[in-house]
């Protein structure tokens, strides 16, 4: 449930929020992981 709230708050798809590291009026830091099993390298485009 918390992961869904964080995903909606950040407007990000294909991520799962693992924990809120810091949540202040100036900073929101969240540890996340991808829900995709294969992603493309941002440099060469190779899917791994």
N, CA and C atoms as a LAMMPS dump frame, in Angstrom:
ITEM: TIMESTEP
0
ITEM: NUMBER OF ATOMS
144
ITEM: BOX BOUNDS ff ff ff
-5.0000000000000000e+02 5.0000000000000000e+02
-5.0000000000000000e+02 5.0000000000000000e+02
-5.0000000000000000e+02 5.0000000000000000e+02
ITEM: ATOMS id mol type element x y z
1 1 1 N 0.818 -1.196 0
2 1 2 C 0 0 0
3 1 3 C 0.861 1.259 0
4 2 1 N 1.864 1.323 0.863
5 2 2 C 2.721 2.507 0.915
6 2 3 C 3.436 2.727 -0.413
7 3 1 N 3.844 1.64 -1.076
8 3 2 C 4.514 1.755 -2.368
9 3 3 C 3.601 2.423 -3.39
10 4 1 N 2.315 2.093 -3.381
11 4 2 C 1.364 2.708 -4.305
12 4 3 C 1.206 4.198 -4.04
13 5 1 N 1.19 4.589 -2.784
14 5 2 C 1.057 6.005 -2.43
15 5 3 C 2.276 6.778 -2.906
16 6 1 N 3.475 6.242 -2.669
17 6 2 C 4.701 6.911 -3.116
18 6 3 C 4.735 6.991 -4.627
19 7 1 N 4.37 5.935 -5.328
20 7 2 C 4.373 5.932 -6.791
21 7 3 C 3.444 7.018 -7.316
22 8 1 N 2.256 7.17 -6.715
23 8 2 C 1.315 8.194 -7.143
24 8 3 C 1.854 9.587 -6.817
25 9 1 N 2.464 9.749 -5.652
26 9 2 C 2.984 11.051 -5.243
27 9 3 C 4.115 11.513 -6.153
28 10 1 N 4.951 10.594 -6.594
29 10 2 C 6.081 10.928 -7.453
30 10 3 C 5.737 10.861 -8.942
31 11 1 N 4.573 10.342 -9.291
32 11 2 C 4.128 10.189 -10.685
33 11 3 C 5.096 9.317 -11.493
34 12 1 N 5.569 8.251 -10.884
35 12 2 C 6.482 7.331 -11.548
36 12 3 C 5.811 5.987 -11.736
37 13 1 N 6.008 5.415 -12.911
38 13 2 C 5.515 4.069 -13.167
39 13 3 C 6.691 3.112 -13.141
40 14 1 N 6.4 1.862 -12.991
41 14 2 C 7.404 0.789 -13.022
42 14 3 C 8.448 0.9 -11.928
43 15 1 N 8.068 1.456 -10.789
44 15 2 C 8.956 1.469 -9.628
45 15 3 C 8.2 0.97 -8.412
46 16 1 N 8.948 0.458 -7.466
47 16 2 C 8.368 0.034 -6.194
48 16 3 C 9.141 0.764 -5.1
49 17 1 N 8.429 1.493 -4.28
50 17 2 C 9.077 2.189 -3.171
51 17 3 C 9.38 1.185 -2.073
52 18 1 N 10.622 1.147 -1.631
53 18 2 C 11.035 0.22 -0.59
54 18 3 C 10.986 0.864 0.787
55 19 1 N 11.398 2.127 0.861
56 19 2 C 11.341 2.835 2.141
57 19 3 C 11.507 4.329 1.916
58 20 1 N 10.947 5.097 2.787
59 20 2 C 11.165 6.537 2.803
60 20 3 C 12.383 6.779 3.687
61 21 1 N 13.435 7.309 3.097
62 21 2 C 14.678 7.542 3.814
63 21 3 C 14.603 8.854 4.583
64 22 1 N 14.055 9.88 3.929
65 22 2 C 13.938 11.194 4.56
66 22 3 C 12.706 11.89 4.004
67 23 1 N 11.901 12.458 4.865
68 23 2 C 10.698 13.173 4.442
69 23 3 C 10.538 14.414 5.311
70 24 1 N 11.045 15.526 4.79
71 24 2 C 10.925 16.808 5.488
72 24 3 C 10.215 17.782 4.564
73 25 1 N 10.02 18.998 5.007
74 25 2 C 9.364 19.988 4.156
75 25 3 C 10.229 20.369 2.959
76 26 1 N 11.535 20.133 3.034
77 26 2 C 12.438 20.496 1.945
78 26 3 C 12.916 19.307 1.118
79 27 1 N 12.88 18.088 1.678
80 27 2 C 13.484 16.926 1.023
81 27 3 C 12.57 15.712 1.147
82 28 1 N 12.43 14.998 0.02
83 28 2 C 11.796 13.679 0.039
84 28 3 C 12.769 12.725 -0.62
85 29 1 N 13.326 11.805 0.156
86 29 2 C 14.273 10.828 -0.364
87 29 3 C 13.696 9.446 -0.131
88 30 1 N 13.539 8.689 -1.229
89 30 2 C 12.896 7.373 -1.182
90 30 3 C 13.803 6.358 -1.843
91 31 1 N 13.972 5.202 -1.226
92 31 2 C 14.722 4.098 -1.84
93 31 3 C 13.737 3.297 -2.67
94 32 1 N 14.044 3.109 -3.965
95 32 2 C 13.128 2.437 -4.888
96 32 3 C 13.851 1.343 -5.652
97 33 1 N 13.064 0.486 -6.311
98 33 2 C 13.608 -0.499 -7.23
99 33 3 C 12.693 -0.593 -8.429
100 34 1 N 13.239 -1.031 -9.535
101 34 2 C 12.462 -1.178 -10.762
102 34 3 C 11.597 -2.428 -10.681
103 35 1 N 10.398 -2.361 -11.25
104 35 2 C 9.538 -3.536 -11.313
105 35 3 C 9.702 -4.262 -12.647
106 36 1 N 10.489 -3.69 -13.559
107 36 2 C 10.743 -4.328 -14.842
108 36 3 C 11.801 -5.412 -14.674
109 37 1 N 11.627 -6.501 -15.4
110 37 2 C 12.608 -7.571 -15.315
111 37 3 C 13.785 -7.32 -16.251
112 38 1 N 13.562 -6.595 -17.338
113 38 2 C 14.631 -6.268 -18.28
114 38 3 C 14.581 -4.777 -18.556
115 39 1 N 15.715 -4.135 -18.469
116 39 2 C 15.804 -2.709 -18.765
117 39 3 C 16.952 -2.468 -19.733
118 40 1 N 16.869 -1.368 -20.474
119 40 2 C 17.911 -1.033 -21.438
120 40 3 C 18.991 -0.182 -20.773
121 41 1 N 20.22 -0.447 -21.148
122 41 2 C 21.359 0.352 -20.685
123 41 3 C 21.207 1.764 -21.244
124 42 1 N 21.34 2.803 -20.409
125 42 2 C 21.195 4.164 -20.921
126 42 3 C 22.309 4.578 -21.893
127 43 1 N 23.419 3.83 -21.919
128 43 2 C 24.552 4.19 -22.781
129 43 3 C 24.526 3.461 -24.125
130 44 1 N 24.322 2.142 -24.095
131 44 2 C 24.387 1.377 -25.35
132 44 3 C 23.036 0.875 -25.826
133 45 1 N 22.019 0.877 -24.964
134 45 2 C 20.69 0.419 -25.359
135 45 3 C 20.486 -1.082 -25.23
136 46 1 N 21.522 -1.816 -24.826
137 46 2 C 21.406 -3.267 -24.675
138 46 3 C 20.466 -3.596 -23.513
139 47 1 N 19.522 -4.51 -23.743
140 47 2 C 18.587 -4.912 -22.679
141 47 3 C 19.202 -6.026 -21.854
142 48 1 N 19.137 -5.845 -20.557
143 48 2 C 19.701 -6.866 -19.663
144 48 3 C 18.779 -7.085 -18.491
